[in-house]
Amino acid sequence: MYTGKVECLKCGTVFENEKMFEGCPQCKTDKFVSNVSPMYDYSNQDLFTNLKSNPEKSIFRYKELLPLKDEKKFISLSEGNTPTVKFDTLSRELGINLFAKDESRNPTWSQKDRLNAVLINKAKEIGAPGTVFATTGNNGASGAAYAAKAGMPCLILTVKKASASFKAFMQVYGAAVVALETYEDRWVLMEKCVNEFGWYPGTNFVDPLVGSNAWGNEGYKTIAYEIFEQMESLPDKFVVPISIGDGLFGIYKGFDDLKQLGLIEKIPQLISVENFGPLYNALSKNLDYIPEVPARESCAASMSIAKGAFQAMKAIKESKGEAVLIDSDEPIMKAQKDIAANEGLYCEPASASCLAAVRQLRDKNIIKEGESVVMLLTSTGVKDTVSTAKYLPEVPYINPDLGELTRSLKNSYGLSL
């Protein structure tokens, strides 16, 4: 059960404060700030066993392991309970047992629905007048949807260069969406909304970066719970694409909950995947903080960030995992096409980076033959077909002539009738 307290992940200081949105003040420096994380009482060893009999299908079947005190009906869009599917063709290619946790089956088609289901309920619980996000995509759409369901005002601070499709995706749920010039400009304005107006933050707004709302992040734990229930045995490795690493830590904490309850002995090795590599860089240099790295244009926009949060580093270290850098678009887009063409799932480029990472680690024998590996497919490729289309052949335009059809199929697709 949730104790109402949070603990600093770095120095261990415990706080009784449910509005600690800027990390731990005790160990903060000019280049580092640690996350805080909600604490639980694990003395009831039958807790998870009892939860399994709950007929609720959303993530709130695990309510006793979520940071909510209100026992009223939860605001939900039936998030969670997403399938874990075996990738048969790619498993044979790689010589491993490869699975995908398909988060595109969530209400707004991404894993962010788990975060926002908890976050919006927490905002309602503490009486926040509204919620505010600094985002360019998945998190904004998800937050706007849950705020709409709750009847809560939602403000989204994005950037001018954010895609038009994502701006529309966020606006259609009734959110007030405004664009600023830079990512940092959003944080300046968001901090004022939080501190002066009491709006509930859904994302990071401080520098050094601390990460998203600590209470909302607990929603990601349910991914680990579902893996535990859905698979005959836990995977050897769990591959997670990250931006600042909120989801990675949430998954780690979910497995740690299961360990605290005596249900598992060992947490699977967590593998983070980045396209810019702030976490990879920090771990490679054995740093205890995550400095900013250079940014570039990338097909995987939803993971494109040059900074990282301490909790992601903790998840990798505590699980004895690995950080992987995929620093070009080609292996990501190849992976996206291979997953779609071989396994029937069209995932976003950030999700496809997981397969690129698996291939890299398999080549290095870090992933060994016969091992069981789960990849987190965070969202659908339908949200960004423009990126995919750049790597596909142009659709041929033909007359209703069998000869033209035969030639075009051979030239464009290598297909013979």
N, C-alpha and C positions, 0 to 999 in steps of 0.2 A: 504493500500500500504506500501511496505517496505521503511523505512526512511533512510537506510544506516547506522543506529546507532545500538549499542548493549548496553544492560543494565546488570549490575551485579545482580544476583538473591539474593545476601545476603545484600550488602550495598546500592544498588540502583544507584551506580555511572554509568553515561552514557559516552560511548566512541564512537568516530567516527574513528574506526579502524577495517578494515575487515580482519585483519590477527592476531587477538587475539586468539591464539590457546592454551595458557597456563593458561586461567582463569583470574580472576580479581586480579591485583597486589595491589589494595588498601587495601583489607581485608585479603590477604593471610598470613598464619602463617606456622610454620614448620610442622603442622599436618592437615592443612585445606586449601583448595582453592575452591573458588566459581566459578560456571559456569557463563558465560555471555550468553545473549540470544538476537537475533535480535528483533528490535522494529518496530511497524507498526502504521500507521495512520488509525484509525477506524471511522473517521468522516463520511465516506460514508456508511450510514446504509443500503443501498440497495446492497452493494457489493456482499454478498454471494448469494442473490436472483438472481442477474445478472449472476453469475457464473454457476448457475444450468442450464441455457439454453445453455451453451457452449457445442458443439457437441464433443469436445475432450474427449476421454475415459481414458487417462492416468492421473496421478496426476497433470499434468500441466493445467488441466481445472481449477485448483485453483491457477493459477500463481500469481494473485494479492495478495495472502496471503503467498507467498513464497519469500525468500530473494534474488531475482534475479532482476537485472536491465536490462539485455540484452533482447531486444524484438525480437531477431532473433528466428528461429526455434530451439526448445529445443532438446537435445539429449535424446532419450527415447527408452525403450524397451517395451512400453505399460504396464508399471507397474501400480499397483493400481486397483481400481474397483473390488476388491475381494468380494466374497459373504459373507453374514452373514446368517448362516443357523440355523434352529431350531433343537435341539436335542430332539426328541420326547420321546424316550425310557428313556433316562437319566433324562429328565424333570419329567416324571412320578415317577421314582425311588426316586428322591430327593424332589418332591413336590414344584418345582419352575419352572419358565420359563427359560430354559437354552439354550443359543445360542453360536455359535462359529463364530468368524471372521477368515476365513480360508486364511491365508497369504501364504500358500503353492502354491496358484494359481499364484503367481508372477513369473517373467521370470526365476530367479535362485532359485525359490521355497522358498523364505523367505521374511520377512518384511524388510530386509536390502536393498532390491531394492528401496524402497522409499527414504531411506537415501542417497544412492549412485546416484540416479537419480538427486537429487538436488546438491549433493556434486560435481559430475563431471562437471555439468553445471557451478557451481560456480568457479571451478578450471579453466575451459576454459575462463570464463568471466574475471578473474583477470590475465590471461596469465601465469599460472603456467606451468613449463616445464614437470611436471609429477606428479603422485600421489603416496603416500606411506601409507601402512597399517601395523599395528602389530596385527596379528590375527591368529587363528587356524582353521577357518571354514567359516561360512555363510557370514560374512562381507567381507572376502578376495575374495571369489568366486564372490560375487555381485560386489564389487569394480572393480575386474578384467574385468568382463563382460562389465560394463559401460565404463571403460577406453578403452576397445577394440572398442566399438561402436564409441567413440569419437576420436579414433586414437591417444590416449595419452599413453605414457609409464607408466607402473604400476609396483611398487616394493612391494612385500609382504614379511614381516619379520615374520616368524613363529617359532615354537619350534621343536626340534628334535623329540619329542614324539607325535607330531600331526599325525592324522591318514593318512595313505597312500592315502585313497580315497579322502580326502579333499585336500591334496597336489596336486593330479591330477586334481581335480575340479578347483583349482585356476590356475594351469599351462596351462590347455587346452585353456584358453582365451588369452593366450599370455603373462601373467604376469611373471616377473622374481621372482621366489620364492626361498628364502634362509632360512635355519633353524639355530637357535641359541640355546644355552643350556637352558636359563631361560627366563621367561616373561620379567623380568627387563632388560636383555641384549638387547632385541628388542627395548625397549624404549630409551636406551642410543644411539643406532645406528640411530633410527628414528629421534631423536632430531637433530642429526648432519645433516641428509638429509634435514630436514626442514629448519634449520637455516643457513646452509652453502650453500646449493644448491637450496633452494627455492621450494622444492617439496611440494605439497599440502597434508596435513595430513588428513587421513580418520578416524583415531582412536586416542585414548589417547596415549601420550608419556611422561607424566610428573608424578612425585610423590612428594607430595600427588596427588592422581588421580583426574582428573577434568572431564574426559569423552571424548566422541568423538567430532568431528568437530561441532561447534555450528550451522553453516549454514546448514550442511548436516542433522543435527537432525530435522530441520524444516520439512523434508519430512514425518516424523512420524505423523505430525499433520493431514495429510490427512486421517488417519485411523478414527479419530474422526469425520471429515467432512462426511465421507462415512457412518458411523454409524448413524449420524443425518439424512442423506438422505434415508437410507435403512430401518430404523425401524419406526414403527408408533409412538412410543414414546421412549425416551431415557431409557436405562437400569437403574435399581437401583444401580447396581454394575458392574464394569468392571475389570476383573481379568487378570493380565499381568505377565508373567514370566520374570524375569530380570537377567541380569548379573551385570552391573554397573548402569543400570536404564535409559539409553538414551531414549529408546522407551517409557518407562513409562512417562517421562517428556514430550516428544513430544505429546503423546496422551492427557495429561493434558492440554498442551498449546493449542492444537486444540480445545478442549472444551471451554477453556477460551476465545479464539478468538470468538467463537459463542456467548458466553455470552457478550463479549465486543460489539458485533454487535447487541445485543438485540434479538437474535434468541432463546436463551434458558435462563431460570432463574437460573438453578442450574446445577453444574457439577456432573456427576455420581461419587459415591464413588469409588476411585481407590484402587485396592487390588494388592499389589506386592507379588510375589512368588519367594522364593530363596531356594537353597539347602545347601548353607553354612551360609547365614544369616547375612551379615554385616549390612544391613539396618534394619533388624528385631532387631538385637542386639542394635543398636544405638537408635532406637525408644523405645525399651523396657526399656532402661536405661535413657531415656529423655536427650540424648546427642545432641549437636548442630553440631556435625561432625560425620563422620563414620569411626571408627577405624577398622583396619584389624582384621579378625577372623581366626581361624584355618581352613585349607583346608583338603580335603580327596579325595579319589577316588569316582567317582560318575558316574552313567549311563547317567546323563544329562550334557554332556560335554559343551554344548553351553551356559550354565548359570553358570558354575563352576568357580567362581572368589571370592576371599576372601576380596575384597575391593569394595567400592561403591562411587558414586558421589553425591554431595550435591543436585543436581537438583532432584534426585529420592526422597529424603527426603522431599523436598518442595512439590512435587506432591502429596505425601501421606497426608501431613499436610493440604495443601490447599483444598484438596477434602474431608477431614475428613475420610480418608480411613483407611486401615489396611495393616500391613505387616505380611506375613505368612512364616513360616519356615517348609519345608519338608525335614527332615534331614536323610532320609534313602531311598534306591532305591525301596523297595517293593511297597509302595503306588503309586509311579510314574509309575512303569512298569505295575501294575494292571490297573491303569487309562489308560495307552496307549492301552492295550488290550481291555478294556471296550469300549473306544471310537471307536476303529476299528471294534470290533465285533457287537456293538449295533448301531453305527451311520455311519459306512462305511468310516471313515476318518482315515488314518494312519499318525499320527503326530509324531514329534520327542519327546523324553522323556521330554525335557524342556517344551514343549507345554502341554504335558500330566500332568505335575505338577499342571496345573491350576485346573484340575478336582480333584486332590488330595486335593488341597487347598479348593475348593468349598465343598467337603465332610467334611473336618475338620471344616470349618466355619458353615456349616449346622448343624453339631452335637452340636456345641456351641450356636446355634440359633442366630449367628451374621448375617448369611443369613437366612431370615425368610421365612416361607411358603408363596408361591405365588409371591415372588419377581422375578424380571426380572434380569438375570445375563448374561453378555457376557464374554466369554473367548477368549483371543487372542491366536490362534494357529499359532505360529511363523514360523514353517517350517515342512517339511515332514520327516517321519521316514525312508524313502527310503535312506536317506543320511547315516544312521547308522544302517543297518540291523543286524550287529554283536551284538549290545547291546540287540536288541529285541529277537534274536534267543536264547540267554541264558535263557530266561524265557518261551520258547515254547517247546513242546514235540518234540523229534527227529522224523523226518519223517520215518515211517516204510518202510522197503523194503520187498516186498512179491512176490510170484509167481502168475500167472494168475489163481487163485483158489478162488472160492466164499467163501469157508470156511475160508481161510486165510484172505480174505478181511473183513469178518464179525468179526473175532477175533481181527484183528488189529484196526479196527474202534472202537470197544468197549474198548480195552485196552488203546489205545492212545488218543481217543477223547471222550469216553463215548457215542458213537453214535451207535444206533441200526438201521439196515435196515428194 
